[in-house]
Amino acid sequence: MLYGKPNGLSYSRLGLTVGRGLGTAVVRGRFKRLCREAFRLSKDRQPSGWDWIVLPRRRAKKKAPRTRKLEFGYREVADDLLYLMKRVAANERRRERDGQNDVARG
C-alpha cells in the first residue's frame, strides 16, 4: 500500500514502514533497499513534490516455488512503486478538483 500527499517542496521524500509480517529481517531489509533504489532511480518519472509512505501488505509477498524464501526483484518493486505513485497523484488531483482534502492512497 502506498500513501501520498503533496509536500509543497520541489522534491519528493520516501518513508518505509515494513513490519514482521513481510518476513525475516533479511527479507524486510532487502525490500527496503529495493524500494529506496527504485525511488532514487525513478525520480525523473515520478511526480515531484510529494511525501510517500510505503506499507507492504502480507498479500504482496510471493514465495518462490519449492522454497520458503520470498521472491521479489528490483524490476517488480520499481514498476509497482511507480505505478502506485502515478495512481495516487491522479487520485489526489481528482480530489482537489472535486473539493475533497484527504490523504491520497493507492
ZIRA-V653211 format. One record per residue. N is the residue number from 1. RES is the residue in one small letter. NEAR is the number of other ideal C-beta (glycine too) atoms within 10 Angstrom. Layout:
N RES NEAR
N RES NEAR
This chain:
1 m 12
2 l 19
3 y 17
4 g 23
5 k 15
6 p 16
7 n 14
8 g 8
9 l 11
10 s 7
11 y 9
12 s 18
13 r 12
14 l 19
15 g 10
16 l 16
17 t 11
18 v 17
19 g 11
20 r 9
21 g 11
22 l 18
23 g 20
24 t 11
25 a 9
26 v 10
27 v 17
28 r 18
29 g 12
30 r 16
31 f 21
32 k 17
33 r 13
34 l 18
35 c 21
36 r 14
37 e 13
38 a 21
39 f 21
40 r 9
41 l 12
42 s 14
43 k 10
44 d 6
45 r 10
46 q 17
47 p 17
48 s 13
49 g 13
50 w 21
51 d 16
52 w 24
53 i 16
54 v 24
55 l 14
56 p 23
57 r 10
58 r 9
59 r 6
60 a 15
61 k 15
62 k 9
63 k 11
64 a 10
65 p 5
66 r 6
67 t 8
68 r 7
69 k 11
70 l 18
71 e 12
72 f 18
73 g 9
74 y 13
75 r 10
76 e 13
77 v 22
78 a 18
79 d 13
80 d 17
81 l 20
82 l 17
83 y 12
84 l 18
85 m 23
86 k 14
87 r 15
88 v 21
89 a 20
90 a 13
91 n 16
92 e 22
93 r 13
94 r 11
95 r 14
96 e 12
97 r 8
98 d 8
99 g 6
100 q 11
101 n 8
102 d 9
103 v 12
104 a 21
105 r 16
106 g 17
